[in-house]
Amino acid sequence: MREPNDLSAFWMPFSNNRGFKQAPRLLAAAEGMHYTSSDGRSILDATAGLWCVNAGHCRTQIVEAIRETAARFDFGPTFQLGHPLAFELASKLGMIMPEGLDRIFFTNSGSESVDTALKIALAYQRARGQGSRTRFIGRERGYHGVGFGGISVGGIVGNRRQYGTMLGGVDHLRHTHDLARNAFSRGQPAHGAELAEDIERLVALHGADTIAAVIVEPVAGSTGVLVPPVGYLERVRELCKKHDILLIFDEVITAFGRVGKATASERFGVTPDIITMAKGLTNAAVPMGAVAAGRHVYDTVVENAPEGIELFHGYTYSGHPLAAAAGLATLAIYEEERLFEKAITLEAYWADAVHAMKDLPHVIDCRNIGLVAGIEMEARAGAPTKRAMEAFHRAFDSGLLIRVTGDIIALSPPLILEKTHIDEMFGRLADILKAID
Ligand SMILES: Cc1ncc(COP(=O)(O)O)c(C=O)c1O
């Protein structure tokens, strides 16, 4: 006999299904900086859900925009048709992107944004008569979602090994994580810009005329907050330009104020050819992603194409009215409350709190940028990830939501947080680190 509240039917993503279902931890509601668990406890959200609820939970303006739109205009196709909400959001989004990256393609997630960006890169190369450029260069420890394109350019073995040969013609740069030289860096680490020279190595190996694009996260999030070394992104940009290779920044977590500007590109002063986004775009209230392409990319693919459909790609829900309405309301909040600047105004206070964890048991690195922190713990001998998982469970049970990846604690709170929340987060975290063995 099935029970309506049976936990067995939902095959949970990126989860230890068996472990969870034996000891479920359920969220029931959310508001502002907090979740409420199903047993009625208030849980301070130190991760903005999954790096996505940048304006805090259940914002009235967003809820009302969704409600009003759902009642008036539930769905409208965007294949050979359109509706004003999608055009308006694209225009607004284009205005906050770096100069020139104002041609917007809508998707429904970060993974779809990545695969869309890769396809746009291939279409661009072909349209300009460089059809031999089909190769992609990703980076070790990169996370670009879970589509076949994304896992192929991504660099996380756990996400790849179950899935065969994936996309052909992909190579990887080395990652920039270097505890020997950079442990406990505040902000951008000093060492590692030279790792960008891997592009030269791969160009020498494969030939520039076979490479369509390089894709990197400006700050790698999912593998534990890897902040770009000083000068690294600049050098990546230079080398892509030198070899006429497109540069894609995957900004699914860094866009929308996470590092103190609309995009990490703006924060670091390095402009790619294509930016992928999702998460903070709608404050996660309705799934939506987007790709911002440079005018040169759009014009090459679209303006120079023969009459008819220019790019054979799109999703039924590209530019969905509810997502577009949520996106517009979200961008309005970011602007009204100047939330993008929040990560700059609070950055020093946040960094002090992060680096105060330095001498706690097990901690081998603390790193930060904007309102992001990575606290790396030494793995238990023979039991990697177990210590971090214990920290996660203890945190949840004590009323704090953190995120763990490997043996790294990653923090990325909603941008509405106040100093008192920072004190509370790190006070609790310190207690947890002292309590675990
Ligand atoms: C950099 C990056 N790219 C892509 C994705 C995939 O996004 P989604 O889970 O919405 O498909 C993520 C998700 O965390 C991400 O951090």
The ligand as an SDF file (V2000), in Angstrom:
LIG
                    3D

 16 16  0  0  0  0  0  0  0  0999 V2000
   28.7540   27.6450  -12.5600 C   0  0  0  0  0  0  0  0  0  0  0  0
   27.5330   26.7990  -12.7190 C   0  0  0  0  0  0  0  0  0  0  0  0
   27.1150   26.4790  -13.9400 N   0  0  0  0  0  0  0  0  0  0  0  0
   26.0080   25.7490  -14.1470 C   0  0  0  0  0  0  0  0  0  0  0  0
   25.2530   25.3170  -13.0800 C   0  0  0  0  0  0  0  0  0  0  0  0
   24.0420   24.4760  -13.3320 C   0  0  0  0  0  0  0  0  0  0  0  0
   22.8800   25.1550  -13.0080 O   0  0  0  0  0  0  0  0  0  0  0  0
   21.5020   24.3540  -12.8620 P   0  0  0  0  0  0  0  0  0  0  0  0
   21.6230   23.5090  -11.6310 O   0  0  0  0  0  0  0  0  0  0  0  0
   20.4790   25.4430  -12.7520 O   0  0  0  0  0  0  0  0  0  0  0  0
   21.3240   23.5400  -14.0890 O   0  0  0  0  0  0  0  0  0  0  0  0
   25.6420   25.6450  -11.7780 C   0  0  0  0  0  0  0  0  0  0  0  0
   24.8670   25.1950  -10.6130 C   0  0  0  0  0  0  0  0  0  0  0  0
   25.2780   25.2540   -9.4920 O   0  0  0  0  0  0  0  0  0  0  0  0
   26.8170   26.4040  -11.5930 C   0  0  0  0  0  0  0  0  0  0  0  0
   27.2560   26.7160  -10.3660 O   0  0  0  0  0  0  0  0  0  0  0  0
  1  2  1  0
  2  3  1  0
  2 15  2  0
  3  4  2  0
  4  5  1  0
  5  6  1  0
  5 12  2  0
  6  7  1  0
  7  8  1  0
  8  9  2  0
  8 10  1  0
  8 11  1  0
 12 13  1  0
 12 15  1  0
 13 14  2  0
 15 16  1  0
M  END
$$$$
